[in-house]
Amino acid sequence: MAALINPSILSADFVNLERDLQAIATADFAHVDVMDNHFVPNLTLGLPVFERLAKVSPVPLDAHLMIDEPDRWAPAYAEAGAASVTFHAEAATAPVRLARELRRLGARAGVALRPATPVEPFLDLLAEIDMILVMTVEPGFGGQSFIEGTLPKIRRARKAVSESGLDVWIQVDGGISRETIERAADAGANVFVAGSAVYGAQSIPAEIAALRDLAAKHAH
């Protein structure tokens, strides 16, 4: 399975988002963190900004909704042009119904899990989703250090996906860098969100290529 690199624009310059999207044109997706200051203690951007980003981005948008009431709000992000919409398991009332609605609107449907949220309840529902996002930090802020205790959860998710025969991606988000990406890939992740590691690099294209190469060496 190919290793996909999704830089997080949470680490971009919010005054120059179009410029900073162009800077990651060699990536697979741009990861857009939508935070509402309720589900997580941070406020980033919402639908109007997202719609504009979708029009100017050189790569597909991967929306990560760290918001309350995703059942109500998530479909609008699919309609706004997101290639993938990920909502949090802890916030969704009817995750299967929501995932089906996102797919109907043409987006990939992802379910995100905080570090302490078990993956097991979703392993019987793999046919209904396209991606599991295992948060490797507590959601809310960029620049945090990777939580090693999430690796067994990634392994369990990969084992279930492999046994199912389904093409469900496993994404990791939080503290992903050259130092941690190999362990996450070895555990079974194939989609990697990196924010500060990419935007803080001297050469963004070189950093994206280096991360992709490191992850590919350990790909399942």
Secondary structure as GFF3:
##gff-version 3
##sequence-region A 1 220
A	DSSP	beta_strand	4	7	.	.	.	ID=ss1
A	DSSP	three_ten_helix	9	11	.	.	.	ID=ss2
A	DSSP	alpha_helix	17	22	.	.	.	ID=ss3
A	DSSP	beta_strand	30	35	.	.	.	ID=ss4
A	DSSP	alpha_helix	47	56	.	.	.	ID=ss5
A	DSSP	beta_strand	61	66	.	.	.	ID=ss6
A	DSSP	alpha_helix	70	79	.	.	.	ID=ss7
A	DSSP	beta_strand	84	88	.	.	.	ID=ss8
A	DSSP	alpha_helix	95	104	.	.	.	ID=ss9
A	DSSP	beta_strand	108	113	.	.	.	ID=ss10
A	DSSP	alpha_helix	120	123	.	.	.	ID=ss11
A	DSSP	three_ten_helix	126	128	.	.	.	ID=ss12
A	DSSP	beta_strand	131	135	.	.	.	ID=ss13
A	DSSP	three_ten_helix	148	150	.	.	.	ID=ss14
A	DSSP	alpha_helix	151	164	.	.	.	ID=ss15
A	DSSP	beta_strand	169	173	.	.	.	ID=ss16
A	DSSP	alpha_helix	181	187	.	.	.	ID=ss17
A	DSSP	beta_strand	191	194	.	.	.	ID=ss18
A	DSSP	alpha_helix	196	199	.	.	.	ID=ss19
A	DSSP	alpha_helix	204	217	.	.	.	ID=ss20
###
